[in-house]
Amino acid sequence: MTQAANPDADRLLRIGVIGVGVMGSNHARVFAGLPGVELVGVADPDQKQAEFVARTLGCVAVADVEQLLALDVDAVTIAAPTHLHHDIALACIERGVHVMVEKPIASTVEEGRDIIAAAAQAGVTLMVGHVERFNPAVEAIKEAIRGEDILSIAITRVGPFPPRMSNVGVVIDLAVHDIDLIRWFTDSDIVDVQPQLSSAVAEREDIALLQFRTASGVLAHINTNWLTPFKARNVTVATRGKYVMGDLLTRQVTECFGFQPDGSYSMRHLSVGHAEPLRAELLAFVRAVRTGGTAAVTGEEGVASLEIATRCLDTRPTVAPAQHQAPRVVVG
Ligand SMILES: NC(=O)c1ccc[n+]([C@@H]2O[C@H](COP(=O)([O-])OP(=O)(O)OC[C@H]3O[C@@H](n4cnc5c(N)ncnc54)[C@H](O)[C@@H]3O)[C@@H](O)[C@H]2O)c1
């Protein structure tokens, strides 16, 4: 959404962070070092954690959203657990405070739409934390496929179980990043969803193989799980003229091109920036607040990705291990 440019564009933007666990403490750290920004306070019911972050970064620690809003903040990041995003966002927006909300935008599509409507009504900036868009490797892939006829995309996002089990599975927690990337790379909506889900260890799905077709005809695949002993985040994009491979962790991006009838081709490593994705994301948020311009990741985009993730969960029942017919162990 767009709104009128901020008349106080030169003064420090007063920012607060709500929820300073794993993600929120990083938001607070980055905001504390951004030009034109004052990290005013952090809010978290975990007093020890809030005080630790506040002490480290030199701001105020409070226990809840109301106390943070009383500090007269202009904008906040919401990095509390996802099921709280809706109520916290509405409380902030109601006071005219700009909102950066971590992904996924909310627990349900309806809640996400509520947040969008409230922000539009109040004329505040709303941005969703799909931080992977700001990964320099993703930017390099996006640049490499600009103007290309994209045919297919395959993304692998796997790793071990998170230290704390939240109340969501891999589709909402991990695949939502890649659903956003598929929409972003193709600049097209996902129209067909074919999910396969399984819960090998957790109560919710911990393995997901998701296939999609976009309105523009691109086939896409996401392989995600919490059953891999190491983290991997790989993207490959096949276009009519190129094959692009990116490792989002090591930030190596390579393209194959110049395909010849004899099967030969050329290959080159692409130059990839080194900016911290979260810093780039929060700079984009601050810019949108200051200029009143469209946020780099809008509430509508956040809801569109959540809607596809939700469809994956609604379309297929998760298969529990006991329901498998065949033996799982290969012998001999
Ligand atoms: N963009 C990404 O790559 C990324 C990565 C991890 C998490 N996230 C998102 O960030 C959010 C938080 O995830 P996390 O892994 O940091 O969780 P976390 O459990 O580490 O942190 C959540 C924090 O919120 C606090 N909290 C609970 N109730 C609160 C309330 N009412 N008000 C304020 N704070 C409250 C908790 O005490 C905790 O410190 C989730 O929405 C998650 O999906 C995004």
The ligand as a MOL file (V3000), in Angstrom:
LIG
                    3D

  0  0  0     0  0            999 V3000
M  V30 BEGIN CTAB
M  V30 COUNTS 44 48 0 0 0
M  V30 BEGIN ATOM
M  V30 1 N 12.1190 -14.9490 8.6290 0
M  V30 2 C 12.6910 -16.0280 9.1340 0
M  V30 3 O 13.5870 -16.6070 8.5590 0
M  V30 4 C 12.2170 -16.5160 10.4800 0
M  V30 5 C 13.0340 -17.3940 11.2060 0
M  V30 6 C 12.5950 -17.8010 12.4690 0
M  V30 7 C 11.3630 -17.3640 12.9460 0
M  V30 8 N 10.5880 -16.5340 12.1920 0 CHG=1
M  V30 9 C 9.2820 -16.0850 12.6830 0
M  V30 10 O 9.5120 -15.2380 13.8080 0
M  V30 11 C 8.4940 -15.4340 14.7800 0
M  V30 12 C 9.1570 -15.8150 16.0930 0
M  V30 13 O 9.8810 -17.0160 15.9170 0
M  V30 14 P 11.1730 -17.3570 16.8120 0
M  V30 15 O 11.8020 -18.5500 16.2140 0
M  V30 16 O 11.9900 -16.1230 17.0360 0 CHG=-1
M  V30 17 O 10.4580 -17.7720 18.1770 0
M  V30 18 P 11.0310 -17.6940 19.6530 0
M  V30 19 O 10.1950 -18.6260 20.4560 0
M  V30 20 O 12.5140 -17.8470 19.6790 0
M  V30 21 O 10.7070 -16.1960 20.1010 0
M  V30 22 C 9.4320 -15.7130 20.3380 0
M  V30 23 C 9.5140 -14.7340 21.4830 0
M  V30 24 O 8.2440 -14.1090 21.6330 0
M  V30 25 C 8.0000 -13.9630 23.0170 0
M  V30 26 N 6.5730 -13.7520 23.2670 0
M  V30 27 C 5.6230 -14.6740 23.5800 0
M  V30 28 N 4.4360 -14.0350 23.7840 0
M  V30 29 C 4.6560 -12.7220 23.5580 0
M  V30 30 C 3.8300 -11.5690 23.6240 0
M  V30 31 N 2.5270 -11.6600 23.9200 0
M  V30 32 N 4.3970 -10.3640 23.3770 0
M  V30 33 C 5.7030 -10.2650 23.0720 0
M  V30 34 N 6.5330 -11.3170 23.0010 0
M  V30 35 C 6.0170 -12.5310 23.2340 0
M  V30 36 C 8.5750 -15.2330 23.6370 0
M  V30 37 O 8.7940 -15.0680 25.0430 0
M  V30 38 C 9.8440 -15.3970 22.8300 0
M  V30 39 O 10.9410 -14.7490 23.4430 0
M  V30 40 C 7.5620 -16.5060 14.2140 0
M  V30 41 O 6.4830 -15.8800 13.5840 0
M  V30 42 C 8.4110 -17.2240 13.1830 0
M  V30 43 O 7.6500 -17.7830 12.1250 0
M  V30 44 C 10.9990 -16.1050 10.9860 0
M  V30 END ATOM
M  V30 BEGIN BOND
M  V30 1 1 1 2
M  V30 2 2 2 3
M  V30 3 1 2 4
M  V30 4 1 4 5
M  V30 5 2 4 44
M  V30 6 2 5 6
M  V30 7 1 6 7
M  V30 8 2 7 8
M  V30 9 1 8 9
M  V30 10 1 8 44
M  V30 11 1 9 10
M  V30 12 1 9 42
M  V30 13 1 10 11
M  V30 14 1 11 12
M  V30 15 1 11 40
M  V30 16 1 12 13
M  V30 17 1 13 14
M  V30 18 2 14 15
M  V30 19 1 14 16
M  V30 20 1 14 17
M  V30 21 1 17 18
M  V30 22 2 18 19
M  V30 23 1 18 20
M  V30 24 1 18 21
M  V30 25 1 21 22
M  V30 26 1 22 23
M  V30 27 1 23 24
M  V30 28 1 23 38
M  V30 29 1 24 25
M  V30 30 1 25 26
M  V30 31 1 25 36
M  V30 32 1 26 27
M  V30 33 1 26 35
M  V30 34 2 27 28
M  V30 35 1 28 29
M  V30 36 1 29 30
M  V30 37 2 29 35
M  V30 38 1 30 31
M  V30 39 2 30 32
M  V30 40 1 32 33
M  V30 41 2 33 34
M  V30 42 1 34 35
M  V30 43 1 36 37
M  V30 44 1 36 38
M  V30 45 1 38 39
M  V30 46 1 40 41
M  V30 47 1 40 42
M  V30 48 1 42 43
M  V30 END BOND
M  V30 END CTAB
M  END
